[in-house]
């Protein structure tokens, strides 16, 4: 699920500065630049980074304090830090930025791009929407339209069925009436969703279906790569309900990013066609990633609902036919984007699998940039 606050059912993302270089397949567009940023010619700047400054910087990053980390470096000449990859650690603070101030994450990406550290950020852009029926979707992707429809056989449902069969079977062996057992399971499942955010069911899913955790990562890596390449500042990735609970974020797994244009539209400024199209591709990229990797999407029902929610907020509202076309077009564009940047998606997937719930965004972005540099 791609979201502004990570997790299914949460509203649209919000994204910051966009595209500071030639887009692959697009045209150049202006990017806001932080006054103190710039490519500079002073190399990595590591020699000028005093031990005390470096220590304060790392302590601030460790406690996810973006303002403190930037303050620690403000005594330095920012252009002289161009290319110093240690500054990517600033990204590890982005998820802790209050939602009301999420726009400063966009400023952070602008600063890092000015220092040549996120060179692929905003490097791609989707073309304008065209008519895409089911046949055209299959022609463009090589996949039947049904492959992009989340199935009902998700990890949660599988684990729930297995657990129910096991407990009801045990009740029969022990001579216990299975009906109260089944009722108890239903109550427990509901309590898990309300109180624990689905964390218990998710842990069971990972135990019963080992591939479930990998699917979640592949799905979220799709969102992350699409958001990043389309110029939406990524704030973080949450891979489990338990981690979302630890971070105080509602929902289960999700990729959190910020879309400045969409945020402006939500505040009454009007949605631009570009922002809706970009959001549509990002939100369908998780489904597209699963379809490409496994031949069928299982997760993503919340993504579809989020897309419908954004469209419902448009004025005038779209028809069902327009929504379906938008979804098919966005799925086709997401497939093309992920195929064109397969190495980046694979690198992000590996980095997330290696780091698990504690994966650092700085490591993930570094892996993505390294893969893109080889194109």
Buried (B, 14 or more C-beta within 10 A) or exposed (E): BBBBBBBBBBBBBBBBBBBBBEBBEBEEBEBBBBEBBBEBEBEBBEEBBEEEBBEBBBEBBEEBBBEBBBEBBEEBEBBBBBBBBBBBBBBBBBBBBEEEEBBBBBBBBBBBBBBBBBBBBBBBBBEEBEEBEEEBBBEBBEBBBEBBBBBEEBBBBBBBEBBBEEBBEEBEEEEEEBEEBBEEBEEEBEEBBEEBBBBBBBBBBBEBBEEBBBBBBBBBBBBBBBBBBBBBBBBBBBBBBBBBBEBEBBBBBBBBBBBBBBBBBBEEEEBEEBBBBBBBBBBBBBBBBBBBBBEBBBBBBBBBEBBBBBBEBBEEEBEEEEBBBBBBBBBBBBBBBBEBBEBBBBBBBBBBBEBEBEBBBBBBBBBBBBBBEEE
